[in-house]
Amino acid sequence: MTYTAGPADGLVPDEIRQGVLMLTEHLWNTQRGGSGLPRKASDSDWSMPVGFTLPNAVREHWATWIREQVA
């Protein structure tokens, strides 16, 4: 028996795909300086807050797919 991850038809739902694209853009932009150039390794005084790793716009796209968890 073999298990293949993902939906049976092999298609990723549009809201998941769009959320991934938005998240990729967000993470890419947070790694760049105000000049649009990549940050240098010496820019150690900057760090991205963890709370902004998953923007609300992405959460909205994924709302039907995210299971709420309580810690």
Secondary structure as UniProt FT lines:
FT   TURN            8..9
FT   HELIX           14..30
FT   TURN            34..35
FT   TURN            41..42
FT   TURN            44..45
FT   HELIX           50..52
FT   HELIX           56..62
FT   TURN            63..65
//
